[in-house]
Amino acid sequence: MKIVWNSFNGRWSDSPRAVHRALLERGDPYEHVWLCDAEHAGSFPAGTQLVPVDGDAAVAALEEADVVVSNSHLELDWRKRDGATYVQTWHGTPLKRIHADVLWGPPGLLEHLSLDVDRWDVLLSPNGFSTATFRQAFRYGGEVLETGYPRNDVLVTDDGSTRARVRRELGIEDGRTAVLYTPTWRDDAFWEGGLDADPLALDVERFTRELGEDHVLLLRLHYKLTGRLRRIDHPAVLDVSFHPDIAELYLAADAMVTDYSSTMFDFAVTGKPMAFYTYDMDRYRDELRGFYFDLAADPPGPVVPTTGELVARLADLPGLRRDHAAAYERFRARFCHLDDGGATERFVERFWPRGGGA
């Protein structure tokens, strides 16, 4: 059996990585091929069979595959062979509207991406809310496998060793507070070429001055923006956008700041405090993307529009936790109910049961 894997257009990450590792540990004699972006090739384990994510080799691999597993649209022009199975794991519970539900997009994009949706045989869902939302947004009537995300298992099962290793690799000393910042992308800036901008959109000097040298901001850009924005050169900012897997960064961090990114739903599994820096909420909600629900109505952390308010809340993490504890638990109950550490096993048993085939 030949399995072709893709994550975020050529990275070694996310749910495909978790499932692949589980199959390797089990020792089944499958052929594994990963689509690979050259900029991320160094993160793949030694001996992994790689093909460039764009071009003829990728098309050939996909068309020869028995099973294709991807966490995002495959935008190549390829034909799924008869009998093959394409499993779309997707990459997050949606707050912001996706696919056919978005408020704005460049001409022809929806039609182009829908060609990939037409190939899907199974769509993975992390929770009941996403199942209904995915069906609507993707106009998808096929099988939905509501198992939770395999990528999040480590957030439940890790014994602390991953946190210690990653902080050591990143040079984060014991006792230093690591704040992970995960802003999402702005569609118009991306598609219209306006990317020569500061990716932080916050006052780093104020962050450093008011929180002190014992805080570090871990910048994790959306995969579409990695390496495409102006470089940040500041002692209080560590760009971790090329780190292979964000789940490890969730474990290494002490708190997270985001805006409208689906990282909020995964980070909530850790129980660590979150804050939402929403400096452009009105425009993003009303003109650019739109939301599926009102985050500000019952937020699991403070929703603030300015750097000053954000820094003030981060300066008192115990108070932040206390103020939003009840809402945080409601958020987890709604969106993290399948994050029990067993999503990978449920996924694998669906497609590769012991003693059977896909």
C-alpha positions as CSV (number, residue, x, y, z in Angstrom):
1,M,0.0,0.0,0.0
2,K,1.3,3.4,-1.0
3,I,0.3,6.3,1.3
4,V,1.0,9.9,0.2
5,W,1.1,12.6,2.9
6,N,0.8,16.3,2.8
7,S,0.7,19.0,5.6
8,F,0.5,22.7,5.0
9,N,1.8,22.4,1.5
10,G,5.0,20.5,2.2
11,R,5.7,20.5,6.0
12,W,6.3,17.6,8.4
13,S,3.5,18.6,10.8
14,D,0.0,18.4,12.1
15,S,-2.4,15.4,12.0
16,P,-0.7,13.7,9.0
17,R,2.5,13.7,11.0
18,A,0.9,12.2,14.1
19,V,-0.8,9.4,12.1
20,H,2.3,8.7,10.0
21,R,4.3,8.3,13.2
22,A,1.8,5.9,14.7
23,L,1.9,3.7,11.6
24,L,5.7,3.7,11.7
25,E,5.7,2.7,15.3
26,R,3.2,-0.1,14.5
27,G,5.6,-1.4,11.9
28,D,3.2,-2.1,9.1
29,P,4.9,-2.5,5.7
30,Y,3.4,0.5,3.9
31,E,5.2,2.7,1.5
32,H,5.1,6.3,2.7
33,V,5.8,9.4,0.5
34,W,5.6,12.9,1.8
35,L,5.1,16.0,-0.4
36,C,7.9,18.4,0.7
37,D,8.6,22.1,0.5
38,A,12.3,22.6,0.1
39,E,12.4,25.2,2.9
40,H,11.1,22.6,5.3
41,A,13.0,19.6,4.1
42,G,15.4,19.6,7.0
43,S,12.6,18.9,9.5
44,F,11.6,15.5,8.1
45,P,13.1,12.5,9.7
46,A,16.1,10.9,8.0
47,G,15.1,8.3,5.5
48,T,11.7,9.8,4.7
49,Q,10.8,9.5,1.1
50,L,10.2,13.0,-0.2
51,V,9.0,14.5,-3.4
52,P,8.8,18.3,-4.2
53,V,5.3,19.5,-3.3
54,D,4.9,21.3,-6.6
55,G,5.4,19.7,-10.0
56,D,5.3,16.5,-11.9
57,A,6.8,14.2,-9.2
58,A,4.0,15.2,-6.7
59,V,1.3,14.6,-9.4
60,A,2.8,11.2,-10.1
61,A,2.9,10.3,-6.5
62,L,-0.7,11.3,-5.9
63,E,-2.0,9.5,-8.9
64,E,-0.2,6.3,-7.8
65,A,-1.4,6.5,-4.2
66,D,-3.7,4.0,-2.6
67,V,-4.4,6.5,0.2
68,V,-3.8,10.3,0.2
69,V,-3.8,12.1,3.5
70,S,-3.7,15.9,3.5
71,N,-4.5,18.6,6.0
72,S,-5.2,21.3,3.4
73,H,-6.3,21.7,-0.2
74,L,-4.1,20.0,-2.7
75,E,-4.1,22.6,-5.5
76,L,-2.3,20.5,-8.1
77,D,-4.0,19.2,-11.2
78,W,-4.1,15.5,-10.5
79,R,-6.5,12.6,-11.0
80,K,-7.3,10.2,-8.2
81,R,-7.0,6.7,-9.4
82,D,-9.9,4.2,-9.2
83,G,-10.1,2.6,-5.8
84,A,-7.9,5.2,-4.0
85,T,-9.0,7.0,-0.9
86,Y,-8.4,10.7,-0.2
87,V,-8.6,11.6,3.5
88,Q,-8.8,15.3,4.3
89,T,-7.9,15.9,7.9
90,W,-8.3,19.7,7.6
91,H,-6.4,21.9,10.0
92,G,-8.6,23.5,12.6
93,T,-12.0,24.3,14.2
94,P,-13.2,27.4,12.4
95,L,-14.1,30.7,14.1
96,K,-13.5,32.6,10.8
97,R,-15.6,31.6,7.9
98,I,-14.1,29.2,5.3
99,H,-14.4,28.2,1.7
100,A,-17.9,29.0,0.3
101,D,-18.9,31.0,3.5
102,V,-16.1,33.7,3.3
103,L,-17.2,37.3,2.7
104,W,-14.3,38.1,0.3
105,G,-12.0,36.2,-2.0
106,P,-10.2,36.7,-5.3
107,P,-12.1,35.7,-8.5
108,G,-12.0,32.0,-9.3
109,L,-10.4,30.9,-6.0
110,L,-13.5,29.1,-4.7
111,E,-14.1,27.2,-7.9
112,H,-10.4,26.2,-8.0
113,L,-10.4,24.9,-4.4
114,S,-13.7,23.1,-4.9
115,L,-12.0,20.9,-7.4
116,D,-10.0,19.4,-4.6
117,V,-13.1,19.1,-2.3
118,D,-14.7,17.0,-5.1
119,R,-11.9,14.4,-4.6
120,W,-12.4,14.0,-0.9
121,D,-13.7,10.6,0.3
122,V,-13.5,11.2,4.1
123,L,-13.2,14.5,6.0
124,L,-11.9,14.5,9.5
125,S,-13.6,16.6,12.2
126,P,-12.4,17.6,15.6
127,N,-15.8,18.2,17.2
128,G,-19.5,18.3,16.6
129,F,-19.5,22.1,15.9
130,S,-16.9,21.6,13.1
131,T,-18.8,18.7,11.6
132,A,-21.9,20.8,10.8
133,T,-19.8,23.8,9.8
134,F,-17.5,21.8,7.5
135,R,-20.5,20.3,5.7
136,Q,-22.0,23.7,5.1
137,A,-18.8,25.5,4.1
138,F,-17.3,22.9,1.8
139,R,-20.7,21.9,0.4
140,Y,-19.6,18.4,1.3
141,G,-21.9,15.4,1.5
142,G,-19.4,12.6,2.0
143,E,-18.2,10.7,5.1
144,V,-17.2,12.8,8.1
145,L,-15.0,11.1,10.7
146,E,-15.6,12.8,14.0
147,T,-12.6,11.6,16.0
148,G,-10.8,14.7,17.2
149,Y,-7.5,15.8,15.8
150,P,-4.6,13.3,16.0
151,R,-2.2,16.3,16.3
152,N,-3.7,17.2,19.7
153,D,-3.0,13.8,21.3
154,V,0.4,15.0,22.5
155,L,-1.2,17.9,24.4
156,V,-2.8,15.3,26.6
157,T,-0.3,12.5,26.8
158,D,3.1,14.4,27.0
159,D,4.8,13.9,30.3
160,G,6.6,17.3,30.3
161,S,9.6,16.1,28.4
162,T,8.6,17.8,25.1
163,R,8.1,21.1,26.9
164,A,11.5,20.8,28.5
165,R,13.2,19.8,25.2
166,V,11.6,22.5,23.1
167,R,12.3,25.3,25.6
168,R,15.9,24.1,25.8
169,E,16.3,24.1,22.0
170,L,14.8,27.6,21.8
171,G,17.0,28.9,24.5
172,I,14.1,29.8,26.9
173,E,15.5,29.7,30.4
174,D,13.7,28.2,33.4
175,G,11.4,30.8,35.0
176,R,11.0,32.9,31.8
177,T,7.5,33.3,30.6
178,A,7.0,32.4,27.0
179,V,4.0,34.0,25.2
180,L,3.1,32.3,22.0
181,Y,1.6,34.7,19.4
182,T,-0.3,33.1,16.5
183,P,-1.9,35.7,14.3
184,T,-3.9,34.5,11.3
185,W,-3.5,35.8,7.8
186,R,-5.5,38.6,6.1
187,D,-6.8,37.4,2.8
188,D,-6.7,40.7,0.9
189,A,-3.1,41.5,1.9
190,F,-2.0,38.0,0.8
191,W,-3.8,37.8,-2.5
192,E,-3.2,41.5,-3.5
193,G,0.5,41.4,-2.6
194,G,0.6,43.7,0.4
195,L,2.8,41.5,2.5
196,D,5.8,43.9,3.1
197,A,4.5,44.7,6.6
198,D,5.2,44.2,10.3
199,P,3.7,40.8,11.1
200,L,3.2,41.6,14.7
201,A,0.8,44.6,14.5
202,L,1.6,45.3,18.1
203,D,4.1,47.4,20.1
204,V,7.0,45.1,20.9
205,E,8.8,47.8,22.8
206,R,5.9,48.2,25.1
207,F,5.6,44.4,25.5
208,T,9.2,44.3,26.6
209,R,9.2,47.4,28.8
210,E,6.1,46.6,30.8
211,L,6.5,42.8,31.0
212,G,10.2,42.8,31.5
213,E,13.2,40.7,30.3
214,D,11.7,37.6,31.8
215,H,9.1,37.5,29.0
216,V,9.7,36.3,25.4
217,L,7.3,36.5,22.5
218,L,7.2,33.4,20.3
219,L,6.0,34.5,16.9
220,R,4.3,31.8,14.9
221,L,3.0,33.0,11.6
222,H,0.3,31.4,9.5
223,Y,1.8,28.9,7.1
224,K,0.8,31.0,4.1
225,L,2.9,33.9,5.5
226,T,6.0,32.0,6.8
227,G,9.1,33.6,5.3
228,R,7.1,36.2,3.3
229,L,6.8,39.1,5.8
230,R,9.4,41.5,6.9
231,R,11.9,39.9,9.3
232,I,11.5,40.9,13.0
233,D,14.8,41.7,14.7
234,H,14.1,42.2,18.4
235,P,15.6,40.6,21.4
236,A,12.2,40.0,22.9
237,V,10.8,38.2,19.8
238,L,11.7,34.7,18.7
239,D,10.3,33.7,15.3
240,V,9.3,30.1,15.6
241,S,7.4,30.0,12.3
242,F,9.7,27.3,10.9
243,H,9.4,25.0,13.9
244,P,8.1,21.7,12.5
245,D,5.0,21.3,14.7
246,I,3.0,23.9,16.6
247,A,1.8,21.4,19.2
248,E,5.3,21.4,20.6
249,L,5.1,25.1,20.9
250,Y,1.8,24.9,22.7
251,L,3.6,22.7,25.3
252,A,6.6,25.0,25.5
253,A,4.5,28.2,26.0
254,D,3.1,29.5,29.2
255,A,0.3,31.6,27.5
256,M,-1.0,32.3,24.0
257,V,-2.1,35.4,22.2
258,T,-4.0,35.1,19.0
259,D,-6.7,36.9,17.1
260,Y,-9.1,34.8,15.0
261,S,-6.9,31.8,14.4
262,S,-8.0,28.2,15.0
263,T,-5.0,27.8,17.3
264,M,-7.3,28.9,20.1
265,F,-9.2,25.6,19.9
266,D,-6.1,23.5,20.1
267,F,-4.4,25.5,22.8
268,A,-7.4,25.3,25.0
269,V,-6.6,21.6,25.4
270,T,-3.6,22.6,27.5
271,G,-5.7,24.7,29.9
272,K,-3.2,27.5,29.8
273,P,-4.3,31.1,29.6
274,M,-5.2,32.8,26.3
275,A,-5.8,36.4,25.3
276,F,-7.2,37.7,22.0
277,Y,-5.6,40.8,20.3
278,T,-8.3,41.9,18.0
279,Y,-7.2,45.3,16.7
280,D,-9.1,44.9,13.4
281,M,-12.1,42.9,14.5
282,D,-14.8,45.0,12.9
283,R,-13.1,44.9,9.5
284,Y,-12.2,41.2,9.7
285,R,-15.7,40.3,10.9
286,D,-17.8,42.5,8.6
287,E,-15.8,42.9,5.4
288,L,-13.0,40.3,5.0
289,R,-13.9,36.9,6.4
290,G,-16.9,36.9,8.8
291,F,-17.2,34.6,11.9
292,Y,-19.3,31.6,12.7
293,F,-20.0,32.8,16.3
294,D,-19.3,35.8,18.4
295,L,-16.0,35.2,20.2
296,A,-16.5,38.3,22.4
297,A,-19.9,37.0,23.8
298,D,-18.3,34.4,26.0
299,P,-14.6,34.5,25.5
300,P,-12.1,32.0,27.2
301,G,-9.8,35.0,27.7
302,P,-9.7,38.8,27.4
303,V,-10.6,40.3,24.0
304,V,-8.7,43.5,23.6
305,P,-8.0,45.9,20.7
306,T,-4.8,47.6,21.9
307,T,-1.3,46.6,22.9
308,G,-1.6,48.4,26.2
309,E,-4.7,46.4,27.2
310,L,-3.1,43.2,26.1
311,V,0.1,43.8,28.1
312,A,-1.9,44.7,31.2
313,R,-3.7,41.4,31.0
314,L,-0.6,39.3,30.4
315,A,1.1,40.9,33.4
316,D,-1.4,39.2,35.6
317,L,-1.9,35.6,34.3
318,P,-3.4,34.3,37.6
319,G,-6.0,37.1,37.4
320,L,-6.6,36.4,33.7
321,R,-7.2,32.7,34.5
322,R,-9.6,33.5,37.4
323,D,-11.6,36.0,35.5
324,H,-12.2,33.7,32.5
325,A,-12.2,30.3,34.2
326,A,-15.9,29.5,33.7
327,A,-16.0,30.7,30.1
328,Y,-12.8,28.7,29.4
329,E,-14.4,25.5,30.7
330,R,-17.5,26.1,28.5
331,F,-15.2,26.7,25.5
332,R,-13.4,23.4,26.2
333,A,-16.7,21.5,26.6
334,R,-17.9,22.7,23.3
335,F,-14.8,22.4,21.2
336,C,-12.4,20.0,22.9
337,H,-14.7,17.2,23.9
338,L,-12.8,14.6,21.8
339,D,-9.3,15.7,22.8
340,D,-8.7,12.8,25.1
341,G,-5.4,11.5,23.7
342,G,-7.0,8.8,21.6
343,A,-7.7,10.5,18.3
344,T,-4.8,9.0,16.4
345,E,-5.8,5.5,17.4
346,R,-9.4,6.1,16.3
347,F,-8.1,7.4,13.0
348,V,-5.7,4.6,12.4
349,E,-8.2,1.9,13.3
350,R,-10.7,3.4,10.8
351,F,-8.3,3.1,7.9
352,W,-5.7,0.6,8.9
353,P,-7.2,-1.8,11.4
354,R,-4.9,-4.3,12.9
355,G,-4.9,-7.4,10.7
356,G,-6.7,-5.6,7.9
357,G,-6.3,-3.0,5.2
358,A,-7.6,0.4,4.3
